[in-house]
């Protein structure tokens, strides 16, 4: 919105007032429009996320064996 007096809602649809039924864990507000490259830079690489997941699985497996 460009109206400073507008109410700002995270997780609510302004068209039909539907609300997000879940959790939002990383909400960010910027005072400018981000470029496509800036938005892409905010998304973690799938390979690094996969590596993180595999690392966590390995830790959990080790703990179960102990």
CHARMM-style PDB file with segment names, atoms N, HN, CA, C and O in Angstrom:
ATOM      1  N   UNK     1       0.837  -1.188   0.000  1.00  0.00      PROA
ATOM      2  CA  UNK     1       0.000   0.000   0.000  1.00  0.00      PROA
ATOM      3  C   UNK     1       0.872   1.238   0.000  1.00  0.00      PROA
ATOM      4  O   UNK     1       1.987   1.218   0.521  1.00  0.00      PROA
ATOM      5  N   UNK     2       0.382   2.289  -0.568  1.00  0.00      PROA
ATOM      6  HN  UNK     2      -0.524   2.305  -0.991  1.00  0.00      PROA
ATOM      7  CA  UNK     2       1.103   3.563  -0.548  1.00  0.00      PROA
ATOM      8  C   UNK     2       0.427   4.556   0.384  1.00  0.00      PROA
ATOM      9  O   UNK     2       0.905   5.678   0.545  1.00  0.00      PROA
ATOM     10  N   UNK     3      -0.670   4.156   0.993  1.00  0.00      PROA
ATOM     11  HN  UNK     3      -1.058   3.244   0.862  1.00  0.00      PROA
ATOM     12  CA  UNK     3      -1.401   5.018   1.905  1.00  0.00      PROA
ATOM     13  C   UNK     3      -0.879   4.787   3.321  1.00  0.00      PROA
ATOM     14  O   UNK     3      -1.014   3.689   3.863  1.00  0.00      PROA
ATOM     15  N   UNK     4      -0.281   5.819   3.922  1.00  0.00      PROA
ATOM     16  HN  UNK     4      -0.171   6.710   3.482  1.00  0.00      PROA
ATOM     17  CA  UNK     4       0.302   5.691   5.255  1.00  0.00      PROA
ATOM     18  C   UNK     4      -0.740   5.421   6.327  1.00  0.00      PROA
ATOM     19  O   UNK     4      -0.396   4.972   7.420  1.00  0.00      PROA
ATOM     20  N   UNK     5      -1.996   5.683   6.037  1.00  0.00      PROA
ATOM     21  HN  UNK     5      -2.276   6.047   5.149  1.00  0.00      PROA
ATOM     22  CA  UNK     5      -3.057   5.470   7.015  1.00  0.00      PROA
ATOM     23  C   UNK     5      -3.696   4.084   6.887  1.00  0.00      PROA
ATOM     24  O   UNK     5      -4.582   3.741   7.669  1.00  0.00      PROA
ATOM     25  N   UNK     6      -3.262   3.294   5.920  1.00  0.00      PROA
ATOM     26  HN  UNK     6      -2.542   3.572   5.284  1.00  0.00      PROA
ATOM     27  CA  UNK     6      -3.820   1.957   5.732  1.00  0.00      PROA
ATOM     28  C   UNK     6      -3.390   1.020   6.848  1.00  0.00      PROA
ATOM     29  O   UNK     6      -2.300   1.155   7.405  1.00  0.00      PROA
ATOM     30  N   UNK     7      -4.257   0.068   7.168  1.00  0.00      PROA
ATOM     31  HN  UNK     7      -5.141  -0.043   6.715  1.00  0.00      PROA
ATOM     32  CA  UNK     7      -3.928  -0.962   8.149  1.00  0.00      PROA
ATOM     33  C   UNK     7      -3.149  -2.054   7.433  1.00  0.00      PROA
ATOM     34  O   UNK     7      -3.531  -2.491   6.347  1.00  0.00      PROA
ATOM     35  N   UNK     8      -2.068  -2.487   8.039  1.00  0.00      PROA
ATOM     36  HN  UNK     8      -1.758  -2.132   8.921  1.00  0.00      PROA
ATOM     37  CA  UNK     8      -1.197  -3.492   7.446  1.00  0.00      PROA
ATOM     38  C   UNK     8      -1.386  -4.817   8.177  1.00  0.00      PROA
ATOM     39  O   UNK     8      -1.238  -4.878   9.398  1.00  0.00      PROA
ATOM     40  N   UNK     9      -1.712  -5.879   7.439  1.00  0.00      PROA
ATOM     41  HN  UNK     9      -1.832  -5.830   6.447  1.00  0.00      PROA
ATOM     42  CA  UNK     9      -1.896  -7.203   8.025  1.00  0.00      PROA
ATOM     43  C   UNK     9      -0.949  -8.184   7.344  1.00  0.00      PROA
ATOM     44  O   UNK     9      -0.790  -8.163   6.123  1.00  0.00      PROA
ATOM     45  N   UNK    10      -0.337  -9.026   8.126  1.00  0.00      PROA
ATOM     46  HN  UNK    10      -0.466  -9.044   9.118  1.00  0.00      PROA
ATOM     47  CA  UNK    10       0.485 -10.103   7.585  1.00  0.00      PROA
ATOM     48  C   UNK    10      -0.346 -11.374   7.675  1.00  0.00      PROA
ATOM     49  O   UNK    10      -0.810 -11.741   8.754  1.00  0.00      PROA
ATOM     50  N   UNK    11      -0.535 -12.047   6.542  1.00  0.00      PROA
ATOM     51  HN  UNK    11      -0.158 -11.749   5.665  1.00  0.00      PROA
ATOM     52  CA  UNK    11      -1.276 -13.300   6.543  1.00  0.00      PROA
ATOM     53  C   UNK    11      -2.772 -13.139   6.419  1.00  0.00      PROA
ATOM     54  O   UNK    11      -3.521 -14.049   6.775  1.00  0.00      PROA
ATOM     55  N   UNK    12      -3.229 -11.996   5.920  1.00  0.00      PROA
ATOM     56  HN  UNK    12      -2.620 -11.256   5.631  1.00  0.00      PROA
ATOM     57  CA  UNK    12      -4.661 -11.785   5.741  1.00  0.00      PROA
ATOM     58  C   UNK    12      -4.920 -11.279   4.331  1.00  0.00      PROA
ATOM     59  O   UNK    12      -4.242 -10.365   3.862  1.00  0.00      PROA
ATOM     60  N   UNK    13      -5.896 -11.870   3.656  1.00  0.00      PROA
ATOM     61  HN  UNK    13      -6.447 -12.612   4.038  1.00  0.00      PROA
ATOM     62  CA  UNK    13      -6.266 -11.489   2.302  1.00  0.00      PROA
ATOM     63  C   UNK    13      -7.215 -10.301   2.360  1.00  0.00      PROA
ATOM     64  O   UNK    13      -8.272 -10.382   2.986  1.00  0.00      PROA
ATOM     65  N   UNK    14      -6.851  -9.208   1.717  1.00  0.00      PROA
ATOM     66  HN  UNK    14      -5.992  -9.143   1.209  1.00  0.00      PROA
ATOM     67  CA  UNK    14      -7.691  -8.015   1.782  1.00  0.00      PROA
ATOM     68  C   UNK    14      -8.929  -8.131   0.902  1.00  0.00      PROA
ATOM     69  O   UNK    14      -9.872  -7.358   1.072  1.00  0.00      PROA
ATOM     70  N   UNK    15      -8.950  -9.071  -0.028  1.00  0.00      PROA
ATOM     71  HN  UNK    15      -8.184  -9.699  -0.166  1.00  0.00      PROA
ATOM     72  CA  UNK    15     -10.091  -9.212  -0.934  1.00  0.00      PROA
ATOM     73  C   UNK    15     -11.273  -9.863  -0.218  1.00  0.00      PROA
ATOM     74  O   UNK    15     -12.391  -9.348  -0.262  1.00  0.00      PROA
ATOM     75  N   UNK    16     -11.023 -11.001   0.443  1.00  0.00      PROA
ATOM     76  HN  UNK    16     -10.116 -11.419   0.479  1.00  0.00      PROA
ATOM     77  CA  UNK    16     -12.128 -11.720   1.087  1.00  0.00      PROA
ATOM     78  C   UNK    16     -11.928 -11.879   2.593  1.00  0.00      PROA
ATOM     79  O   UNK    16     -12.672 -12.619   3.236  1.00  0.00      PROA
ATOM     80  N   UNK    17     -10.950 -11.205   3.153  1.00  0.00      PROA
ATOM     81  HN  UNK    17     -10.346 -10.604   2.630  1.00  0.00      PROA
ATOM     82  CA  UNK    17     -10.669 -11.198   4.585  1.00  0.00      PROA
ATOM     83  C   UNK    17     -10.250 -12.573   5.131  1.00  0.00      PROA
ATOM     84  O   UNK    17     -10.270 -12.793   6.342  1.00  0.00      PROA
ATOM     85  N   UNK    18      -9.870 -13.492   4.236  1.00  0.00      PROA
ATOM     86  HN  UNK    18      -9.854 -13.313   3.252  1.00  0.00      PROA
ATOM     87  CA  UNK    18      -9.405 -14.804   4.670  1.00  0.00      PROA
ATOM     88  C   UNK    18      -8.073 -14.648   5.397  1.00  0.00      PROA
ATOM     89  O   UNK    18      -7.264 -13.789   5.047  1.00  0.00      PROA
ATOM     90  N   UNK    19      -7.855 -15.472   6.399  1.00  0.00      PROA
ATOM     91  HN  UNK    19      -8.513 -16.170   6.683  1.00  0.00      PROA
ATOM     92  CA  UNK    19      -6.616 -15.403   7.169  1.00  0.00      PROA
ATOM     93  C   UNK    19      -5.796 -16.658   6.964  1.00  0.00      PROA
ATOM     94  O   UNK    19      -6.344 -17.749   6.801  1.00  0.00      PROA
ATOM     95  N   UNK    20      -4.481 -16.504   6.973  1.00  0.00      PROA
ATOM     96  HN  UNK    20      -4.036 -15.618   7.105  1.00  0.00      PROA
ATOM     97  CA  UNK    20      -3.546 -17.611   6.836  1.00  0.00      PROA
ATOM     98  C   UNK    20      -3.669 -18.498   8.053  1.00  0.00      PROA
ATOM     99  O   UNK    20      -3.550 -18.018   9.180  1.00  0.00      PROA
ATOM    100  N   UNK    21      -3.902 -19.773   7.854  1.00  0.00      PROA
ATOM    101  HN  UNK    21      -3.998 -20.164   6.938  1.00  0.00      PROA
ATOM    102  CA  UNK    21      -4.042 -20.716   8.958  1.00  0.00      PROA
ATOM    103  C   UNK    21      -2.723 -21.467   9.128  1.00  0.00      PROA
ATOM    104  O   UNK    21      -2.578 -22.607   8.687  1.00  0.00      PROA
ATOM    105  N   UNK    22      -1.798 -20.825   9.756  1.00  0.00      PROA
ATOM    106  HN  UNK    22      -1.916 -19.899  10.114  1.00  0.00      PROA
ATOM    107  CA  UNK    22      -0.484 -21.405   9.953  1.00  0.00      PROA
ATOM    108  C   UNK    22       0.418 -20.412  10.655  1.00  0.00      PROA
ATOM    109  O   UNK    22      -0.053 -19.462  11.279  1.00  0.00      PROA
ATOM    110  N   UNK    23       1.691 -20.633  10.551  1.00  0.00      PROA
ATOM    111  HN  UNK    23       2.074 -21.405  10.044  1.00  0.00      PROA
ATOM    112  CA  UNK    23       2.661 -19.763  11.194  1.00  0.00      PROA
ATOM    113  C   UNK    23       3.516 -19.083  10.127  1.00  0.00      PROA
ATOM    114  O   UNK    23       3.846 -19.682   9.103  1.00  0.00      PROA
ATOM    115  N   UNK    24       3.857 -17.862  10.376  1.00  0.00      PROA
ATOM    116  HN  UNK    24       3.588 -17.376  11.208  1.00  0.00      PROA
ATOM    117  CA  UNK    24       4.781 -17.125   9.517  1.00  0.00      PROA
ATOM    118  C   UNK    24       6.013 -16.868  10.375  1.00  0.00      PROA
ATOM    119  O   UNK    24       5.940 -16.164  11.382  1.00  0.00      PROA
ATOM    120  N   UNK    25       7.144 -17.442   9.973  1.00  0.00      PROA
ATOM    121  HN  UNK    25       7.203 -18.014   9.155  1.00  0.00      PROA
ATOM    122  CA  UNK    25       8.322 -17.347  10.826  1.00  0.00      PROA
ATOM    123  C   UNK    25       9.364 -16.342  10.355  1.00  0.00      PROA
ATOM    124  O   UNK    25      10.359 -16.122  11.045  1.00  0.00      PROA
ATOM    125  N   UNK    26       9.156 -15.732   9.203  1.00  0.00      PROA
ATOM    126  HN  UNK    26       8.347 -15.911   8.642  1.00  0.00      PROA
ATOM    127  CA  UNK    26      10.166 -14.802   8.718  1.00  0.00      PROA
ATOM    128  C   UNK    26       9.493 -13.707   7.899  1.00  0.00      PROA
ATOM    129  O   UNK    26       9.551 -13.717   6.669  1.00  0.00      PROA
ATOM    130  N   UNK    27       8.865 -12.779   8.578  1.00  0.00      PROA
ATOM    131  HN  UNK    27       8.819 -12.772   9.577  1.00  0.00      PROA
ATOM    132  CA  UNK    27       8.217 -11.655   7.887  1.00  0.00      PROA
ATOM    133  C   UNK    27       9.176 -10.471   7.868  1.00  0.00      PROA
ATOM    134  O   UNK    27       9.794 -10.141   8.880  1.00  0.00      PROA
ATOM    135  N   UNK    28       9.289  -9.848   6.726  1.00  0.00      PROA
ATOM    136  HN  UNK    28       8.786 -10.115   5.904  1.00  0.00      PROA
ATOM    137  CA  UNK    28      10.181  -8.689   6.593  1.00  0.00      PROA
ATOM    138  C   UNK    28       9.437  -7.570   5.883  1.00  0.00      PROA
ATOM    139  O   UNK    28       8.625  -7.819   4.992  1.00  0.00      PROA
ATOM    140  N   UNK    29       9.712  -6.358   6.277  1.00  0.00      PROA
ATOM    141  HN  UNK    29      10.371  -6.156   7.001  1.00  0.00      PROA
ATOM    142  CA  UNK    29       9.109  -5.179   5.657  1.00  0.00      PROA
ATOM    143  C   UNK    29      10.247  -4.292   5.172  1.00  0.00      PROA
ATOM    144  O   UNK    29      11.158  -3.965   5.932  1.00  0.00      PROA
ATOM    145  N   UNK    30      10.191  -3.913   3.924  1.00  0.00      PROA
ATOM    146  HN  UNK    30       9.452  -4.179   3.306  1.00  0.00      PROA
ATOM    147  CA  UNK    30      11.213  -3.050   3.336  1.00  0.00      PROA
ATOM    148  C   UNK    30      10.575  -1.722   2.947  1.00  0.00      PROA
ATOM    149  O   UNK    30       9.384  -1.666   2.640  1.00  0.00      PROA
ATOM    150  N   UNK    31      11.354  -0.676   2.962  1.00  0.00      PROA
ATOM    151  HN  UNK    31      12.321  -0.722   3.211  1.00  0.00      PROA
ATOM    152  CA  UNK    31      10.825   0.633   2.596  1.00  0.00      PROA
ATOM    153  C   UNK    31      11.056   0.960   1.119  1.00  0.00      PROA
ATOM    154  O   UNK    31      10.959   2.113   0.699  1.00  0.00      PROA
ATOM    155  N   UNK    32      11.362  -0.076   0.347  1.00  0.00      PROA
ATOM    156  HN  UNK    32      11.441  -1.013   0.688  1.00  0.00      PROA
ATOM    157  CA  UNK    32      11.552   0.087  -1.089  1.00  0.00      PROA
ATOM    158  C   UNK    32      11.184  -1.221  -1.787  1.00  0.00      PROA
ATOM    159  O   UNK    32      11.082  -2.268  -1.148  1.00  0.00      PROA
ATOM    160  N   UNK    33      10.990  -1.150  -3.086  1.00  0.00      PROA
ATOM    161  HN  UNK    33      11.073  -0.299  -3.605  1.00  0.00      PROA
ATOM    162  CA  UNK    33      10.692  -2.354  -3.861  1.00  0.00      PROA
ATOM    163  C   UNK    33      11.996  -3.099  -4.106  1.00  0.00      PROA
ATOM    164  O   UNK    33      12.990  -2.502  -4.519  1.00  0.00      PROA
ATOM    165  N   UNK    34      11.990  -4.406  -3.849  1.00  0.00      PROA
ATOM    166  HN  UNK    34      11.182  -4.891  -3.513  1.00  0.00      PROA
ATOM    167  CA  UNK    34      13.181  -5.213  -4.086  1.00  0.00      PROA
ATOM    168  C   UNK    34      13.221  -5.669  -5.540  1.00  0.00      PROA
ATOM    169  O   UNK    34      12.185  -5.925  -6.154  1.00  0.00      PROA
ATOM    170  N   UNK    35      14.422  -5.764  -6.074  1.00  0.00      PROA
ATOM    171  HN  UNK    35      15.263  -5.556  -5.576  1.00  0.00      PROA
ATOM    172  CA  UNK    35      14.582  -6.284  -7.434  1.00  0.00      PROA
ATOM    173  C   UNK    35      14.425  -7.805  -7.394  1.00  0.00      PROA
ATOM    174  O   UNK    35      14.450  -8.411  -6.323  1.00  0.00      PROA
ATOM    175  N   UNK    36      14.265  -8.406  -8.557  1.00  0.00      PROA
ATOM    176  HN  UNK    36      14.245  -7.914  -9.427  1.00  0.00      PROA
ATOM    177  CA  UNK    36      14.179  -9.864  -8.634  1.00  0.00      PROA
ATOM    178  C   UNK    36      15.431 -10.509  -8.030  1.00  0.00      PROA
ATOM    179  O   UNK    36      15.340 -11.517  -7.329  1.00  0.00      PROA
ATOM    180  N   UNK    37      16.575  -9.932  -8.301  1.00  0.00      PROA
ATOM    181  HN  UNK    37      16.649  -9.113  -8.870  1.00  0.00      PROA
ATOM    182  CA  UNK    37      17.834 -10.483  -7.787  1.00  0.00      PROA
ATOM    183  C   UNK    37      17.901 -10.380  -6.266  1.00  0.00      PROA
ATOM    184  O   UNK    37      18.401 -11.292  -5.608  1.00  0.00      PROA
ATOM    185  N   UNK    38      17.404  -9.282  -5.701  1.00  0.00      PROA
ATOM    186  HN  UNK    38      16.998  -8.541  -6.235  1.00  0.00      PROA
ATOM    187  CA  UNK    38      17.409  -9.129  -4.250  1.00  0.00      PROA
ATOM    188  C   UNK    38      16.480 -10.154  -3.583  1.00  0.00      PROA
ATOM    189  O   UNK    38      16.818 -10.723  -2.545  1.00  0.00      PROA
ATOM    190  N   UNK    39      15.325 -10.378  -4.180  1.00  0.00      PROA
ATOM    191  HN  UNK    39      15.050  -9.916  -5.024  1.00  0.00      PROA
ATOM    192  CA  UNK    39      14.399 -11.376  -3.642  1.00  0.00      PROA
ATOM    193  C   UNK    39      15.018 -12.763  -3.747  1.00  0.00      PROA
ATOM    194  O   UNK    39      14.952 -13.545  -2.799  1.00  0.00      PROA
ATOM    195  N   UNK    40      15.611 -13.069  -4.878  1.00  0.00      PROA
ATOM    196  HN  UNK    40      15.665 -12.433  -5.649  1.00  0.00      PROA
ATOM    197  CA  UNK    40      16.247 -14.374  -5.069  1.00  0.00      PROA
ATOM    198  C   UNK    40      17.369 -14.571  -4.054  1.00  0.00      PROA
ATOM    199  O   UNK    40      17.596 -15.691  -3.597  1.00  0.00      PROA
ATOM    200  N   UNK    41      18.068 -13.504  -3.698  1.00  0.00      PROA
ATOM    201  HN  UNK    41      17.884 -12.594  -4.070  1.00  0.00      PROA
ATOM    202  CA  UNK    41      19.141 -13.587  -2.723  1.00  0.00      PROA
ATOM    203  C   UNK    41      18.656 -13.905  -1.317  1.00  0.00      PROA
ATOM    204  O   UNK    41      19.441 -14.347  -0.478  1.00  0.00      PROA
ATOM    205  N   UNK    42      17.379 -13.688  -1.050  1.00  0.00      PROA
ATOM    206  HN  UNK    42      16.741 -13.329  -1.732  1.00  0.00      PROA
ATOM    207  CA  UNK    42      16.815 -13.967   0.267  1.00  0.00      PROA
ATOM    208  C   UNK    42      16.434 -15.437   0.443  1.00  0.00      PROA
ATOM    209  O   UNK    42      16.251 -15.905   1.567  1.00  0.00      PROA
ATOM    210  N   UNK    43      16.315 -16.157  -0.664  1.00  0.00      PROA
ATOM    211  HN  UNK    43      16.464 -15.777  -1.577  1.00  0.00      PROA
ATOM    212  CA  UNK    43      15.889 -17.556  -0.632  1.00  0.00      PROA
ATOM    213  C   UNK    43      17.116 -18.443  -0.477  1.00  0.00      PROA
ATOM    214  O   UNK    43      18.074 -18.312  -1.239  1.00  0.00      PROA
ATOM    215  N   UNK    44      17.098 -19.351   0.508  1.00  0.00      PROA
ATOM    216  HN  UNK    44      16.321 -19.458   1.128  1.00  0.00      PROA
ATOM    217  CA  UNK    44      18.261 -20.236   0.662  1.00  0.00      PROA
ATOM    218  C   UNK    44      18.409 -21.177  -0.525  1.00  0.00      PROA
ATOM    219  O   UNK    44      17.420 -21.589  -1.132  1.00  0.00      PROA
ATOM    220  N   UNK    45      19.628 -21.505  -0.841  1.00  0.00      PROA
ATOM    221  HN  UNK    45      20.430 -21.170  -0.347  1.00  0.00      PROA
ATOM    222  CA  UNK    45      19.908 -22.438  -1.924  1.00  0.00      PROA
ATOM    223  C   UNK    45      19.344 -23.806  -1.566  1.00  0.00      PROA
ATOM    224  O   UNK    45      19.516 -24.260  -0.435  1.00  0.00      PROA
ATOM    225  N   UNK    46      18.679 -24.470  -2.498  1.00  0.00      PROA
ATOM    226  HN  UNK    46      18.540 -24.101  -3.417  1.00  0.00      PROA
ATOM    227  CA  UNK    46      18.148 -25.808  -2.199  1.00  0.00      PROA
ATOM    228  C   UNK    46      19.232 -26.791  -1.774  1.00  0.00      PROA
ATOM    229  O   UNK    46      18.996 -27.646  -0.921  1.00  0.00      PROA
ATOM    230  N   UNK    47      20.413 -26.673  -2.363  1.00  0.00      PROA
ATOM    231  HN  UNK    47      20.604 -25.978  -3.057  1.00  0.00      PROA
ATOM    232  CA  UNK    47      21.483 -27.609  -2.014  1.00  0.00      PROA
ATOM    233  C   UNK    47      21.938 -27.392  -0.578  1.00  0.00      PROA
ATOM    234  O   UNK    47      22.233 -28.355   0.129  1.00  0.00      PROA
ATOM    235  N   UNK    48      21.998 -26.131  -0.137  1.00  0.00      PROA
ATOM    236  HN  UNK    48      21.758 -25.348  -0.711  1.00  0.00      PROA
ATOM    237  CA  UNK    48      22.422 -25.881   1.237  1.00  0.00      PROA
ATOM    238  C   UNK    48      21.338 -26.334   2.209  1.00  0.00      PROA
ATOM    239  O   UNK    48      21.654 -26.803   3.302  1.00  0.00      PROA
ATOM    240  N   UNK    49      20.074 -26.203   1.836  1.00  0.00      PROA
ATOM    241  HN  UNK    49      19.817 -25.822   0.947  1.00  0.00      PROA
ATOM    242  CA  UNK    49      18.986 -26.673   2.691  1.00  0.00      PROA
ATOM    243  C   UNK    49      19.007 -28.203   2.767  1.00  0.00      PROA
ATOM    244  O   UNK    49      18.780 -28.778   3.832  1.00  0.00      PROA
ATOM    245  N   UNK    50      19.279 -28.851   1.645  1.00  0.00      PROA
ATOM    246  HN  UNK    50      19.463 -28.384   0.780  1.00  0.00      PROA
ATOM    247  CA  UNK    50      19.364 -30.311   1.631  1.00  0.00      PROA
ATOM    248  C   UNK    50      20.533 -30.772   2.495  1.00  0.00      PROA
ATOM    249  O   UNK    50      20.408 -31.740   3.245  1.00  0.00      PROA
ATOM    250  N   UNK    51      21.656 -30.091   2.394  1.00  0.00      PROA
ATOM    251  HN  UNK    51      21.758 -29.305   1.784  1.00  0.00      PROA
ATOM    252  CA  UNK    51      22.825 -30.450   3.194  1.00  0.00      PROA
ATOM    253  C   UNK    51      22.528 -30.262   4.680  1.00  0.00      PROA
ATOM    254  O   UNK    51      22.936 -31.078   5.507  1.00  0.00      PROA
ATOM    255  N   UNK    52      21.824 -29.195   5.014  1.00  0.00      PROA
ATOM    256  HN  UNK    52      21.492 -28.533   4.342  1.00  0.00      PROA
ATOM    257  CA  UNK    52      21.444 -28.959   6.402  1.00  0.00      PROA
ATOM    258  C   UNK    52      20.538 -30.089   6.898  1.00  0.00      PROA
ATOM    259  O   UNK    52      20.726 -30.606   7.999  1.00  0.00      PROA
ATOM    260  N   UNK    53      19.563 -30.464   6.082  1.00  0.00      PROA
ATOM    261  HN  UNK    53      19.410 -30.044   5.187  1.00  0.00      PROA
ATOM    262  CA  UNK    53      18.661 -31.553   6.452  1.00  0.00      PROA
ATOM    263  C   UNK    53      19.386 -32.859   6.646  1.00  0.00      PROA
ATOM    264  O   UNK    53      19.123 -33.582   7.608  1.00  0.00      PROA
ATOM    265  N   UNK    54      20.299 -33.172   5.744  1.00  0.00      PROA
ATOM    266  HN  UNK    54      20.513 -32.584   4.963  1.00  0.00      PROA
ATOM    267  CA  UNK    54      21.072 -34.416   5.867  1.00  0.00      PROA
ATOM    268  C   UNK    54      21.964 -34.393   7.097  1.00  0.00      PROA
ATOM    269  O   UNK    54      22.136 -35.408   7.772  1.00  0.00      PROA
ATOM    270  N   UNK    55      22.526 -33.233   7.380  1.00  0.00      PROA
ATOM    271  HN  UNK    55      22.386 -32.408   6.832  1.00  0.00      PROA
ATOM    272  CA  UNK    55      23.363 -33.099   8.576  1.00  0.00      PROA
ATOM    273  C   UNK    55      22.560 -33.312   9.847  1.00  0.00      PROA
ATOM    274  O   UNK    55      23.024 -33.973  10.777  1.00  0.00      PROA
ATOM    275  N   UNK    56      21.365 -32.755   9.890  1.00  0.00      PROA
ATOM    276  HN  UNK    56      20.989 -32.218   9.135  1.00  0.00      PROA
ATOM    277  CA  UNK    56      20.509 -32.941  11.065  1.00  0.00      PROA
ATOM    278  C   UNK    56      20.084 -34.395  11.220  1.00  0.00      PROA
ATOM    279  O   UNK    56      20.033 -34.916  12.334  1.00  0.00      PROA
ATOM    280  N   UNK    57      19.780 -35.050  10.102  1.00  0.00      PROA
ATOM    281  HN  UNK    57      19.822 -34.627   9.196  1.00  0.00      PROA
ATOM    282  CA  UNK    57      19.430 -36.470  10.162  1.00  0.00      PROA
ATOM    283  C   UNK    57      20.586 -37.300  10.704  1.00  0.00      PROA
ATOM    284  O   UNK    57      20.380 -38.210  11.507  1.00  0.00      PROA
ATOM    285  N   UNK    58      21.787 -36.990  10.271  1.00  0.00      PROA
ATOM    286  HN  UNK    58      21.954 -36.251   9.618  1.00  0.00      PROA
ATOM    287  CA  UNK    58      22.962 -37.729  10.745  1.00  0.00      PROA
ATOM    288  C   UNK    58      23.139 -37.547  12.249  1.00  0.00      PROA
ATOM    289  O   UNK    58      23.464 -38.501  12.955  1.00  0.00      PROA
ATOM    290  N   UNK    59      22.930 -36.337  12.738  1.00  0.00      PROA
ATOM    291  HN  UNK    59      22.666 -35.562  12.164  1.00  0.00      PROA
ATOM    292  CA  UNK    59      23.055 -36.075  14.177  1.00  0.00      PROA
ATOM    293  C   UNK    59      21.999 -36.862  14.951  1.00  0.00      PROA
ATOM    294  O   UNK    59      22.302 -37.474  15.975  1.00  0.00      PROA
ATOM    295  N   UNK    60      20.759 -36.844  14.459  1.00  0.00      PROA
ATOM    296  HN  UNK    60      20.513 -36.347  13.628  1.00  0.00      PROA
ATOM    297  CA  UNK    60      19.682 -37.569  15.135  1.00  0.00      PROA
ATOM    298  C   UNK    60      19.944 -39.077  15.154  1.00  0.00      PROA
ATOM    299  O   UNK    60      19.683 -39.746  16.155  1.00  0.00      PROA
ATOM    300  N   UNK    61      20.455 -39.601  14.053  1.00  0.00      PROA
ATOM    301  HN  UNK    61      20.667 -39.058  13.240  1.00  0.00      PROA
ATOM    302  CA  UNK    61      20.758 -41.036  14.002  1.00  0.00      PROA
ATOM    303  C   UNK    61      21.848 -41.400  15.008  1.00  0.00      PROA
ATOM    304  O   UNK    61      21.766 -42.432  15.673  1.00  0.00      PROA
ATOM    305  N   UNK    62      22.872 -40.543  15.115  1.00  0.00      PROA
ATOM    306  HN  UNK    62      22.939 -39.705  14.574  1.00  0.00      PROA
ATOM    307  CA  UNK    62      23.941 -40.805  16.064  1.00  0.00      PROA
ATOM    308  C   UNK    62      23.415 -40.802  17.492  1.00  0.00      PROA
ATOM    309  O   UNK    62      23.827 -41.618  18.316  1.00  0.00      PROA
ATOM    310  N   UNK    63      22.494 -39.873  17.780  1.00  0.00      PROA
ATOM    311  HN  UNK    63      22.159 -39.210  17.111  1.00  0.00      PROA
ATOM    312  CA  UNK    63      21.931 -39.787  19.135  1.00  0.00      PROA
ATOM    313  C   UNK    63      21.082 -41.014  19.457  1.00  0.00      PROA
ATOM    314  O   UNK    63      21.072 -41.479  20.597  1.00  0.00      PROA
ATOM    315  N   UNK    64      20.377 -41.537  18.470  1.00  0.00      PROA
ATOM    316  HN  UNK    64      20.385 -41.160  17.544  1.00  0.00      PROA
ATOM    317  CA  UNK    64      19.554 -42.720  18.704  1.00  0.00      PROA
ATOM    318  C   UNK    64      20.406 -43.956  19.011  1.00  0.00      PROA
ATOM    319  O   UNK    64      20.016 -44.808  19.809  1.00  0.00      PROA
ATOM    320  N   UNK    65      21.576 -44.039  18.366  1.00  0.00      PROA
ATOM    321  HN  UNK    65      21.893 -43.347  17.718  1.00  0.00      PROA
ATOM    322  CA  UNK    65      22.460 -45.178  18.576  1.00  0.00      PROA
ATOM    323  C   UNK    65      23.134 -45.119  19.950  1.00  0.00      PROA
ATOM    324  O   UNK    65      23.535 -46.151  20.489  1.00  0.00      PROA
ATOM    325  N   UNK    66      23.257 -43.937  20.506  1.00  0.00      PROA
ATOM    326  HN  UNK    66      22.932 -43.099  20.068  1.00  0.00      PROA
ATOM    327  CA  UNK    66      23.952 -43.769  21.798  1.00  0.00      PROA
ATOM    328  C   UNK    66      23.133 -44.298  22.957  1.00  0.00      PROA
ATOM    329  OT1 UNK    66      23.573 -44.233  24.105  1.00  0.00      PROA
TER     330      UNK     66
END
